[in-house]
């Protein structure tokens, strides 16, 4: 079985994992999590109902009870896990992946994520053994908490979105359950119907082709912003009033204004290792203490709790909140960010592009994938090349490497699941960035696959 990843269980259903795998995962979860109650939710992918059935069969055959949230967003599972005191939960979803994919996101007490290093590896070993069902099976208990979650979102802060004209793309994913009720029925909605086939575009907002309809509609109706969610609604991304995509890491800086008192933010904020230097510089001017950490919820949620942080964010559009059990929610992030954009519009007459321009001070390559087998050797070649020419001011050696020089920096990190090196660089000028990228291409060329 090849579906066990660094952050979750995910792959092509019927190829990377099957129903027997799911049953075994369900059977061994109660023992691993030391609980007789497991919360379960699912998205609307076409394979989710049968995976849900198999998972419930596995859990109940181990003598534990399933509390079934039904069709829901991933953040609803996180919220309900913590709010109702569950020791374990499972969300059946493949997030932003194409429709043939599916998987499971597993969380423990207080909605803390289970990654490969803190549970999934043990689970992977356990399912190699055939389970012996107990004589007294557990039950599946309906546990619909959609209304309570909706109320939580509405009362989680003071929000004013009335001055904004928005286009909201739900990607035919789980955001369609709540977006209209939270962001306003008067806004323009795209692909709101729940459809696990994702007929209009894949539910991955980081892919440029999936933003086409959103950008066109924003320009067509002269909207203030476009909003787009991924498949399970734990991520959100934006385009400005010109239809230009806003790099999600810059929104970490925008969020500061939701919390800031008199323009100051006396708090710890978490960002991932790929985040623009514009963000930390902006936050530090506001008084925040910025921490850099690894990519992924399996790491971020634990780290934010560890540092007693207020909130955090990632380049991939995840935003974590201390008042949301240190977990991520696309809708909660959207509410808070849109409130800030509306405040700037109403009180300062600023458009989204103008706000972002005040934050973004560098030229950024975006994350680029290089298909490489010997990732370690390739990383060392890059590091040696640049450190021989210039002494780094800072070196971060987790999740790959981030080397910061006097007027530029780069991050090189290996994919946990694919033969890719992911590279990102940021400089003060386009000319410098182009020169860096030419060097990168030359250094990595001998390591790249020919296919």
C-alpha positions in Angstrom: 0.0 0.0 0.0 1.5 3.3 -1.1 -1.0 5.8 0.2 0.7 6.5 3.6 2.2 10.0 3.2 4.0 12.5 5.5 0.7 14.3 6.5 -2.1 11.9 5.7 -3.2 8.8 3.9 -3.9 9.6 0.2 -3.7 8.2 -3.3 -5.6 6.9 -6.3 -8.4 4.8 -4.9 -8.3 1.2 -6.1 -4.6 1.6 -7.0 -2.7 3.0 -4.0 -5.2 1.7 -1.5 -8.5 -0.4 -1.5 -11.5 -1.1 0.7 -9.7 -3.9 2.6 -7.0 -1.4 3.5 -9.6 1.0 4.7 -11.3 -1.7 6.9 -8.0 -2.5 8.5 -7.2 1.1 9.1 -10.6 1.5 10.8 -10.1 -1.7 12.9 -6.7 -0.6 14.3 -7.5 3.0 14.9 -9.3 2.6 18.3 -6.4 0.6 19.7 -3.8 3.1 18.3 -5.7 6.1 19.6 -6.8 4.5 22.8 -10.5 5.4 22.4 -13.9 3.8 21.9 -15.4 6.8 20.1 -14.2 8.0 16.7 -15.6 10.9 14.8 -15.9 10.5 11.0 -16.7 12.9 8.2 -16.4 12.7 4.4 -16.4 14.8 1.3 -18.4 14.2 -1.9 -15.9 12.3 -4.0 -17.6 9.5 -5.9 -15.5 6.9 -3.9 -16.2 8.5 -0.5 -19.5 6.6 0.3 -17.9 3.1 -0.1 -14.7 4.2 1.8 -17.0 5.6 4.5 -18.8 2.3 4.8 -15.6 0.3 4.9 -14.0 2.6 7.5 -17.1 2.3 9.7 -17.1 -1.5 9.4 -13.5 -1.6 10.5 -14.0 0.7 13.5 -17.2 -1.0 14.7 -15.7 -4.5 14.3 -13.1 -3.4 16.8 -15.8 -2.7 19.3 -15.7 1.1 19.0 -18.5 3.6 18.1 -18.5 5.8 15.0 -19.9 9.3 15.4 -20.9 10.2 11.9 -20.7 13.8 10.8 -21.9 12.9 7.3 -20.9 15.1 4.4 -18.8 18.0 5.7 -15.7 20.2 5.4 -12.4 19.1 6.8 -12.3 22.1 9.2 -15.7 21.0 10.6 -14.1 17.7 11.6 -11.3 19.6 13.3 -13.7 21.8 15.2 -16.0 19.0 16.3 -13.0 16.9 17.4 -11.9 19.5 19.8 -15.2 21.0 20.7 -16.9 17.7 21.7 -13.8 16.1 23.2 -13.0 13.3 20.8 -9.7 11.5 21.1 -9.7 10.6 17.4 -11.3 11.7 14.1 -11.0 10.8 10.4 -12.0 13.0 7.5 -12.4 11.0 4.2 -11.0 13.3 1.5 -8.2 13.8 -1.0 -8.3 17.6 -0.5 -7.2 19.3 -3.8 -6.3 16.2 -5.7 -8.2 15.1 -8.9 -11.4 13.1 -8.6 -9.8 9.6 -8.9 -7.9 10.3 -5.6 -9.2 9.8 -2.1 -7.7 9.4 1.4 -8.0 10.1 5.1 -6.9 12.9 7.4 -6.5 11.5 10.9 -6.5 13.7 14.0 -6.1 13.0 17.7 -7.1 14.9 20.9 -7.7 18.6 20.5 -7.6 18.0 16.7 -3.9 17.6 16.7 -2.9 16.0 13.4 -1.4 12.5 13.0 1.5 12.5 10.6 3.8 9.7 9.5 6.2 10.4 12.4 3.5 10.4 15.1 1.2 7.6 14.3 0.7 6.8 10.6 3.9 4.8 10.5 2.6 2.6 13.3 -0.8 2.3 11.6 0.9 1.3 8.4 2.7 -1.6 10.1 -0.4 -2.7 12.0 -2.6 -3.1 8.9 -0.3 -5.8 7.5 -1.9 -8.1 10.1 -5.4 -9.5 9.5 -7.7 -8.2 12.1 -9.9 -10.4 14.4 -13.3 -8.7 14.8 -14.7 -8.6 18.3 -17.9 -10.4 19.3 -19.6 -7.2 20.4 -19.4 -4.7 17.6 -19.8 -0.9 18.1 -22.4 1.3 16.5 -22.6 4.1 13.9 -24.3 7.1 15.5 -25.5 10.1 13.5 -23.8 13.2 14.7 -24.8 16.1 12.4 -23.2 19.4 13.8 -23.5 21.6 10.7 -25.6 24.2 12.4 -23.4 24.4 15.5 -20.4 24.9 13.3 -22.1 27.5 11.2 -22.9 29.4 14.4 -19.3 29.1 15.6 -18.0 30.7 12.3 -20.5 33.5 12.6 -19.6 34.3 16.2 -15.9 33.7 16.0 -15.2 37.4 15.6 -16.7 40.7 14.5 -17.0 40.7 10.7 -18.1 43.4 8.2 -18.1 42.3 4.6 -21.0 44.5 3.4 -18.9 46.9 1.4 -17.2 44.2 -0.7 -18.3 42.8 -4.1 -17.0 39.3 -4.3 -16.8 36.4 -6.7 -16.6 33.1 -4.8 -15.4 29.9 -6.5 -16.3 26.8 -4.4 -14.6 24.4 -6.9 -17.6 22.1 -6.6 -16.1 21.1 -3.2 -17.1 21.2 0.4 -17.1 25.0 0.7 -20.4 25.0 -1.1 -22.0 23.7 2.2 -21.4 27.0 4.0 -19.9 29.7 1.8 -23.2 31.4 0.8 -24.4 31.4 4.5 -21.2 32.9 5.7 -20.0 35.2 3.0 -23.4 36.5 1.9 -26.1 35.4 -0.6 -25.8 38.6 -2.6 -22.3 37.7 -3.8 -21.5 36.0 -7.1 -20.9 32.3 -6.8 -19.1 29.9 -9.2 -19.3 26.1 -9.1 -21.2 26.0 -5.8 -22.9 22.7 -6.3 -21.3 19.8 -4.5 -19.9 17.4 -7.2 -17.1 15.0 -6.4 -16.3 14.7 -10.1 -15.2 18.3 -10.1 -16.6 18.9 -13.6 -15.5 22.5 -14.1 -11.9 22.4 -12.8 -9.8 20.4 -10.4 -10.2 21.7 -6.8 -6.6 23.0 -6.6 -6.4 26.8 -6.5 -2.6 26.7 -6.8 -2.9 25.5 -10.4 -3.2 28.5 -12.7 -5.6 26.8 -15.1 -8.1 26.4 -12.2 -8.3 30.1 -11.7 -9.4 31.1 -15.2 -13.2 31.3 -14.6 -12.7 33.2 -11.3 -10.3 35.8 -12.9 -12.7 36.4 -15.8 -15.7 36.9 -13.6 -13.9 39.3 -11.3 -12.9 41.5 -14.2 -16.4 41.1 -15.8 -18.3 42.4 -12.8 -15.6 44.7 -11.4 -15.4 42.8 -8.2 -13.2 43.9 -5.3 -11.8 40.4 -4.9 -12.1 36.8 -6.1 -12.1 34.0 -3.5 -11.5 30.3 -4.3 -11.5 27.2 -2.0 -9.9 23.8 -2.5 -11.9 20.6 -2.4 -12.3 20.1 1.3 -12.3 23.8 2.2 -9.3 23.8 4.5 -7.5 26.2 2.1 -8.5 29.5 0.6 -6.8 31.8 -2.0 -7.6 35.1 -3.6 -7.3 37.2 -6.8 -7.3 41.0 -6.6 -9.7 43.4 -8.4 -7.6 43.1 -11.6 -7.8 39.3 -11.6 -4.2 38.9 -10.4 -3.5 36.0 -8.2 -2.3 37.0 -4.7 0.5 34.8 -3.4 -1.1 33.1 -0.3 1.9 33.7 2.0 1.4 37.5 1.7 -2.0 37.0 3.4 -0.2 36.1 6.6 0.7 39.8 6.7 -2.8 40.9 5.8 -4.2 38.8 8.7 -2.2 40.8 11.2 -4.6 43.7 10.8 -7.5 41.5 12.0 -5.7 41.2 15.4 -3.7 44.4 15.6 -4.6 46.9 18.2 -3.7 50.5 17.2 -1.6 49.1 14.4 0.5 46.9 16.7 0.6 43.1 16.9 2.2 41.8 20.1 2.0 38.1 19.3 3.9 35.2 17.9 3.1 34.3 14.3 4.1 31.2 12.4 5.1 31.0 8.7 6.4 28.2 6.7 10.0 27.9 5.4 8.9 29.1 1.9 7.3 32.4 3.0 8.3 35.7 1.4 10.7 37.8 3.5 8.2 40.6 2.8 5.9 38.9 5.4 8.3 38.7 8.3 9.6 42.3 7.7 6.0 43.6 7.6 5.0 41.7 10.7 8.1 42.6 12.7 7.5 46.3 12.0 4.1 45.8 13.6 5.7 44.2 16.7 5.1 40.6 16.0 7.6 37.8 16.8 7.9 35.6 13.6 8.7 31.9 13.7 9.6 29.8 10.7 8.8 26.1 10.6 8.2 23.1 8.3 5.5 22.9 5.6 2.3 21.0 6.4 -0.5 20.8 9.0 1.2 17.8 10.6 4.0 20.2 11.6 2.3 23.6 11.8 -0.5 22.8 14.2 1.9 21.3 16.7 4.4 24.1 16.3 1.9 26.9 16.7 0.7 25.3 19.9 4.2 24.9 21.1 5.2 28.5 20.7 1.8 29.7 22.0 1.3 31.5 18.7 -1.7 33.6 17.7 -2.0 32.4 14.1 0.1 31.2 11.2 0.0 30.5 7.5 1.6 28.7 4.6 2.4 29.4 0.9 -0.2 26.7 0.0 -3.1 28.7 1.4 -3.5 27.1 4.8 -4.1 29.5 7.8 -4.0 28.2 11.4 -5.7 29.9 14.3 -5.2 29.5 18.0 -8.9 29.9 18.6 -9.6 27.1 16.2 -7.6 24.5 18.0 -4.5 25.6 16.1 -6.0 24.1 13.0 -6.7 25.5 9.5 -10.1 26.6 8.1 -10.6 28.2 4.7 -13.9 29.8 5.6 -12.6 31.2 8.9 -9.5 32.6 7.1 -11.8 34.1 4.4 -14.0 35.8 6.9 -11.0 37.4 8.7 -9.1 38.4 5.6 -12.2 39.8 3.8 -13.0 41.9 6.9 -9.5 43.4 6.7 -9.9 44.2 3.0 -13.3 45.8 3.6 -11.9 47.9 6.4 -9.1 49.2 4.2 -11.6 49.9 1.5 -14.1 51.7 3.7 -11.6 53.7 5.8 -8.7 54.3 3.5 -10.1 53.8 0.0 -7.5 51.2 -0.8 -8.1 48.4 -3.3 -6.8 44.8 -2.7 -3.9 45.3 -5.2 -2.8 48.5 -3.3 -2.8 46.7 0.0 -0.7 43.9 -1.3 1.7 46.3 -3.0 2.4 47.8 0.5 3.5 44.4 1.7 5.2 42.7 -1.3 8.7 44.2 -1.8 10.5 41.4 -3.6 10.6 39.4 -6.9 9.7 35.8 -6.2 10.1 32.8 -8.4 7.2 30.9 -6.9 7.7 27.2 -6.1 9.2 25.3 -9.0 9.4 21.5 -9.2 12.5 19.7 -10.6 12.1 16.0 -11.2 15.2 14.5 -9.6 16.0 11.0 -8.1 19.1 11.8 -6.0 17.6 14.8 -4.2 20.2 14.9 -1.4 23.1 15.2 -3.9 21.3 17.8 -5.9 20.6 19.9 -2.8 24.2 19.7 -1.7 25.4 20.8 -5.1 23.2 23.9 -5.0 24.2 24.8 -1.5 27.9 24.4 -2.2 27.6 26.5 -5.4 26.1 29.5 -3.7 27.9 29.3 -0.3 31.2 29.2 -2.2 30.3 32.6 -3.7 28.6 34.3 -0.8 28.3 33.8 3.0 24.7 33.2 4.2 23.4 35.5 6.9 21.0 32.7 8.1 20.7 29.0 7.4 17.5 27.0 8.2 18.2 23.3 7.9 14.8 21.7 8.4 12.4 20.8 5.6 15.3 21.1 3.2 17.2 24.3 3.5 16.5 28.0 3.4 19.6 30.1 2.9 19.3 33.9 3.4 22.0 36.2 1.9 22.3 40.0 2.0 19.9 40.8 -0.7 18.2 37.4 -1.6 17.3 34.0 -0.3 16.3 30.6 -1.6 14.6 27.4 -0.3 15.2 24.0 -1.6 13.2 21.1 -0.2 12.6 17.5 -1.2 9.0 16.2 -1.8 8.1 13.6 0.8 6.1 11.5 -1.8 7.5 12.2 -5.3 10.9 12.4 -7.0 10.8 16.2 -7.0 13.0 18.9 -5.5 10.9 22.1 -4.9 12.8 25.3 -5.3 11.9 28.9 -4.5 14.0 32.1 -4.7 13.4 35.7 -3.9 15.5 38.7 -4.8 15.3 42.5 -4.9 15.2 42.7 -8.7 13.9 40.7 -11.7 17.4 40.7 -13.3 18.9 39.1 -10.2 16.2 36.5 -10.1 16.6 35.6 -13.7 20.4 35.2 -13.1 19.7 33.0 -10.1 17.3 30.8 -12.0 19.8 30.4 -14.9 22.4 29.1 -12.4 19.8 26.8 -10.8 18.9 25.2 -14.1 22.6 24.6 -15.0 23.4 23.1 -11.6 20.4 20.8 -11.5 20.5 19.7 -15.1 22.9 16.7 -14.5 20.5 15.4 -11.8 17.3 15.6 -13.7 15.3 12.7 -15.2 15.2 12.6 -19.0 11.5 11.5 -19.2 
